[in-house]
Amino acid sequence: MKRTNKKGQALLNSSILKAIEWQKDIPNEKVIHLGHEYDNPHKWIICLLGNDTFTLNNNSVKNAMIAANQKVNISILGLRNEEFGIRSKDYWQVCDDTEEGVFVNIKKKDTCRSILDQVAITFSVYKQDKLPIVTELSDSALQK
Amino acid sequence: MIGMEVSFNWCRLAALENMQLFTYAEPEKKIPNKRRADALITTQLRKHICHKRSIVFLLDTQFSDPFYLKKANLFMKNVFKQLTEQDSFGYICIGNAELVPCPEMVLEPKKFNLNAKHQFMRDINTDEHYS
């Protein structure tokens, strides 16, 4: 069933704007490390699309980000056995305007899982690991 | 002989910190694309320094093949599972809202309404839902 009505087509754009508004309510903390200031938390919008019937306005997304004073990364994942058409350029543009967002069109079933895993890495965080334990053995042990 | 417990994240963090310190040490040195390289270092360092995440998923319901619907739902479920209780999670259905148990979940810390969220993840990942 294809989305023919305009309201349905604009749902992606309006939902992204809504998500940006939601992100505004999540408080930003400043973390200073080695003289650089970092924003905590990482804010992401991940779109999982089955087709390219959705319209997306790059400027309205940009303006919403400025109005909300938020740095939100947007990634769009297209999951369809055919390549996304003319609108994929708009999707790519919206993702590219964010710092870390990516647009990916997954067409092959056999590579789907590995590509999704790679996309998941883009918004993963690395937990603090314990320090490596370095054990130096004595000279006599080295000679053995 | 030196024995070392391998800690990939620790080594990665140390390497990034060193790279950043080098950029501070040579502020005047003109390197092509230096700004871009600095941004890359800080972006990667941020993943080590800030551990909180706030993610909103926009999920379509109309896929050309149930395989992709399954993958999309599973992907969201797996990411949700990896979030800590302090992380925030939100969801908006951008397809046919009648096909999903819940059209949206307002962005809030994962620990709020946790059972409802778990139930939702289970419901959209059942064979009944795919059929």
Interface residues (C-beta under 8 A of the other chain):
Chain A: M1 R3 L11 L12 S15 I16 K18 A19 W22 Q23 D25 I26 E29 V31 H33 L34 G35 H36 Y38 D39 N40 P41 H42 K43 W44 I45 I46 C47 L48 L49 G50 N51 F54 L77 L79 R80 N81 E82 E99 E100 I106 K109 C112 R113 L116 A120 F123 S124 V125 Y126 K127 Q128 D129 K130 L131 P132 I133 V134 T135 E136 L137 A141 L142
Chain B: M1 I2 G3 M4 E5 V6 S7 F8 N9 W10 C11 R12 L13 E17 Q20 L21 Y24 A39 T42 T43 L45 R46 K47 H48 I49 C50 H51 K52 R53 S54 I55 V56 F57 L58 L59 D60 T61 Q62 F63 S64 D65 F67 Y68 L69 K71 A72 F75 M76 N78 V79 Q82 D87 S88 G90 I92 I94 G95 N96 V106 L107
